[in-house]
Amino acid sequence: MRTVQAVCAERAVRLRQGRCPLHGAIMLPNSGWHYPITEAPYFEVACPSEVCSVRAKAYSQRGPWQLLPQWEYLLHDAITGPLRR
């Protein structure tokens, strides 16, 4: 049985590669560019799986990627939580 730390580490690697932390699919653009005052410009990406609603910020087409706040727990907790759209 894998440890919580191992599961979370695998998810972090997937995210660093621009893939869904849960499914491993390449996350696809979900919005145009956002230009907030307090952070770097980004666009939103989403898992293409119909059963997953994981979203992240992409600061360029090659990353880095950062999970949206409601999904950050995936990198710290092995529980999958709510995945449906």
Helices and strands as residue ranges (DSSP letters): H 4-16, E 28-34, E 42-46, E 55-58, E 65-67, G 69-75
